[in-house]
Amino acid sequence: MLRTQSPAVYDEWVSNKMKFNDKRVADAIEAYGWFARNDAYVDGGAKAVATVSFKDSPKGMFSSPPKCYMHRQASFIPAFFPEGKADDADFFYFPSYASKKLGNPVLGGGTIMTITKDSKGAKAFMEYLQHPQSHEIWMAEGGFLTPHKGADLAKYKTKALRKQGEILQGATTFRFDGSDLMPGAVGAGSFWKGMVDYSGGKSAQAVANDIQKSWDALK
């Protein structure tokens, strides 16, 4: 959705101001299906999309010969690479649609800090978290990407993390994962189930209709 529609449309989709069964949503699902439902493009064929364990999904890149050469995934995926293979894979920003002129959008998750018990120490710590040094400490430990423009990207623990950090800071648009922002019954329920159904052959519009029905049931 973030690559095929504007950020404003994405926000309307996440809040259900734009219905899930809108044609623009179905078109985005079809854009995913262009490769996910093509046996020639997926390790194990299209059926593997809905049946292969998340943890096992990147393994095809490391077999000899490789079963696949690219894997679209979040920055934490090296945790599931075969032992000793973390440095054998590289990261790059998958090119945006040149014809859509939506810039380079990036989707992600995030950690939000808040004070639960007010104190001078808590306020001082929150202020410190706004300083690039606090980010650089985490960057050097690994498993952390920062949006802080003042942080020194050379402080990342690995070259792969630095590349991911550059992708994040080079984004023209950033949005949190839509399914995470939707009600749990949708984002982790009907949306997840619907995409599994679509991967198994159900039509995009039928899936979108089912997801919208589940959302309507919450209102």
C-alpha positions as CSV (number, residue, x, y, z in Angstrom):
1,M,0.0,0.0,0.0
2,L,2.8,2.4,0.9
3,R,4.5,1.8,-2.5
4,T,1.4,2.0,-4.6
5,Q,-0.6,4.8,-2.8
6,S,0.2,8.1,-1.2
7,P,0.9,8.4,2.6
8,A,-2.5,10.0,3.1
9,V,-4.3,7.1,1.4
10,Y,-2.2,4.7,3.5
11,D,-3.3,6.5,6.7
12,E,-6.9,6.3,5.6
13,W,-6.5,2.6,5.0
14,V,-5.0,2.0,8.4
15,S,-7.8,3.8,10.2
16,N,-10.5,2.3,8.0
17,K,-11.6,5.7,6.9
18,M,-11.0,4.1,3.5
19,K,-12.6,0.7,3.5
20,F,-10.4,-2.4,3.3
21,N,-12.3,-3.6,0.2
22,D,-11.6,-0.4,-1.7
23,K,-10.3,-1.1,-5.2
24,R,-6.9,0.5,-4.3
25,V,-6.4,-2.1,-1.5
26,A,-7.3,-5.0,-3.8
27,D,-4.9,-3.6,-6.4
28,A,-2.1,-3.5,-3.8
29,I,-2.9,-7.1,-2.9
30,E,-2.7,-8.0,-6.5
31,A,0.7,-6.3,-6.8
32,Y,1.9,-8.6,-4.0
33,G,0.4,-11.6,-5.8
34,W,2.2,-10.7,-9.0
35,F,5.3,-12.4,-7.6
36,A,3.9,-14.3,-4.6
37,R,1.5,-16.4,-6.6
38,N,4.0,-17.1,-9.4
39,D,5.6,-20.5,-9.0
40,A,8.7,-19.3,-11.0
41,Y,9.4,-16.5,-8.5
42,V,9.1,-18.3,-5.2
43,D,11.3,-20.9,-3.6
44,G,9.1,-24.0,-3.4
45,G,6.4,-22.5,-5.6
46,A,3.5,-20.2,-4.7
47,K,2.2,-22.8,-2.2
48,A,5.3,-22.3,-0.1
49,V,4.2,-18.7,0.7
50,A,1.5,-19.9,3.1
51,T,3.1,-23.1,4.4
52,V,6.8,-22.4,5.0
53,S,7.7,-21.3,8.6
54,F,8.7,-17.7,9.0
55,K,11.9,-18.8,10.6
56,D,12.8,-21.1,7.7
57,S,11.9,-18.6,4.9
58,P,15.4,-17.2,4.3
59,K,17.2,-20.5,4.3
60,G,17.0,-21.0,0.5
61,M,19.5,-18.1,0.0
62,F,22.2,-20.1,1.8
63,S,21.9,-23.5,0.1
64,S,24.3,-24.6,-2.6
65,P,23.3,-23.8,-5.2
66,P,20.9,-21.1,-3.9
67,K,17.2,-21.8,-4.2
68,C,16.5,-18.0,-4.2
69,Y,18.6,-14.8,-4.4
70,M,16.4,-12.3,-2.7
71,H,14.2,-12.2,0.4
72,R,11.9,-9.4,1.4
73,Q,12.1,-9.1,5.1
74,A,12.6,-6.9,8.1
75,S,15.9,-5.9,9.7
76,F,15.7,-8.6,12.3
77,I,15.7,-11.5,9.9
78,P,19.5,-12.3,10.3
79,A,18.5,-13.8,13.7
80,F,17.0,-16.6,11.7
81,F,19.9,-17.1,9.2
82,P,21.8,-20.4,9.5
83,E,24.7,-20.2,12.0
84,G,27.7,-18.3,10.7
85,K,25.8,-16.9,7.7
86,A,24.9,-13.5,8.9
87,D,27.6,-11.8,6.9
88,D,26.8,-13.7,3.7
89,A,23.8,-11.6,2.9
90,D,23.5,-8.0,1.9
91,F,20.7,-5.5,2.2
92,F,19.5,-3.0,-0.4
93,Y,16.4,-0.8,-0.9
94,F,14.1,-2.4,-3.4
95,P,13.5,0.2,-6.1
96,S,10.2,2.1,-5.9
97,Y,7.7,2.4,-8.8
98,A,9.3,5.0,-11.1
99,S,5.9,5.8,-12.6
100,K,4.1,6.5,-9.3
101,K,6.4,9.3,-8.1
102,L,5.9,8.4,-4.4
103,G,9.5,8.8,-3.5
104,N,11.2,6.1,-1.4
105,P,8.8,5.0,1.3
106,V,9.9,2.8,4.2
107,L,7.8,0.7,6.4
108,G,8.8,-0.4,9.9
109,G,8.2,-0.8,13.6
110,G,9.5,1.2,16.5
111,T,10.1,1.6,20.2
112,I,8.3,4.4,21.9
113,M,9.7,5.7,25.2
114,T,7.5,7.2,27.9
115,I,7.7,8.2,31.5
116,T,5.4,6.0,33.8
117,K,6.6,7.6,37.1
118,D,7.6,11.2,36.9
119,S,10.9,12.2,38.4
120,K,13.9,14.4,37.7
121,G,15.9,11.3,36.8
122,A,13.3,10.0,34.4
123,K,13.1,13.4,32.7
124,A,16.9,13.6,32.5
125,F,17.0,10.2,30.9
126,M,14.3,11.1,28.3
127,E,16.4,14.2,27.4
128,Y,19.5,12.0,27.1
129,L,17.6,9.7,24.7
130,Q,17.3,12.7,22.4
131,H,21.0,13.0,22.2
132,P,22.8,11.2,19.3
133,Q,25.3,9.6,21.8
134,S,22.6,7.5,23.4
135,H,21.6,6.2,19.9
136,E,25.3,5.5,19.0
137,I,25.6,3.3,22.1
138,W,22.7,1.1,20.9
139,M,24.0,1.2,17.3
140,A,27.3,-0.3,18.5
141,E,25.5,-3.1,20.3
142,G,23.5,-4.2,17.3
143,G,19.8,-4.9,16.7
144,F,19.0,-1.3,16.6
145,L,18.3,1.3,13.8
146,T,18.0,4.9,14.5
147,P,16.1,7.7,12.7
148,H,18.2,10.3,14.5
149,K,19.8,12.5,11.8
150,G,22.5,13.5,14.2
151,A,23.8,10.0,14.9
152,D,27.1,8.9,13.2
153,L,26.2,6.0,10.9
154,A,29.8,4.7,11.2
155,K,28.9,3.6,14.8
156,Y,26.7,0.7,13.6
157,K,28.1,-2.7,14.7
158,T,28.0,-4.2,11.2
159,K,28.1,-3.0,7.6
160,A,24.7,-4.6,7.1
161,L,23.2,-2.6,9.9
162,R,24.8,0.6,8.5
163,K,23.2,-0.1,5.1
164,Q,19.8,-0.6,6.8
165,G,20.3,2.6,8.8
166,E,21.1,4.5,5.5
167,I,17.9,3.1,4.0
168,L,15.9,4.4,7.0
169,Q,17.4,7.8,7.0
170,G,17.1,8.1,3.2
171,A,13.3,7.5,3.3
172,T,11.1,10.2,1.9
173,T,8.1,8.7,3.9
174,F,8.1,6.5,6.9
175,R,5.0,4.7,8.3
176,F,4.5,2.1,11.0
177,D,3.3,-1.3,9.8
178,G,-0.4,-1.1,9.0
179,S,-1.4,-4.4,10.6
180,D,0.3,-3.4,13.8
181,L,-1.8,-0.2,13.9
182,M,-5.1,-1.9,13.1
183,P,-7.3,-3.5,15.8
184,G,-5.8,-6.8,16.9
185,A,-8.8,-8.8,15.6
186,V,-8.0,-7.3,12.1
187,G,-4.3,-6.8,12.0
188,A,-3.3,-10.1,13.7
189,G,-6.5,-11.8,12.8
190,S,-8.6,-11.4,9.6
191,F,-5.9,-9.5,7.7
192,W,-3.3,-12.3,8.5
193,K,-5.8,-15.0,7.6
194,G,-7.0,-13.2,4.5
195,M,-3.5,-12.9,3.1
196,V,-2.9,-16.6,3.7
197,D,-6.1,-17.3,1.9
198,Y,-5.0,-15.1,-1.0
199,S,-1.7,-16.8,-1.2
200,G,-3.6,-20.1,-1.4
201,G,-5.7,-18.9,-4.4
202,K,-8.6,-16.8,-3.1
203,S,-9.3,-13.6,-5.0
204,A,-8.0,-10.3,-3.8
205,Q,-11.4,-8.7,-3.8
206,A,-13.0,-11.6,-1.8
207,V,-10.2,-11.4,0.8
208,A,-10.6,-7.6,1.1
209,N,-14.4,-8.0,1.5
210,D,-13.9,-10.6,4.3
211,I,-11.5,-8.4,6.1
212,Q,-13.8,-5.4,5.9
213,K,-16.7,-7.5,7.3
214,S,-14.5,-8.4,10.3
215,W,-13.7,-4.7,10.8
216,D,-17.4,-3.7,10.6
217,A,-18.2,-6.3,13.2
218,L,-16.0,-4.4,15.7
219,K,-17.9,-1.1,15.3
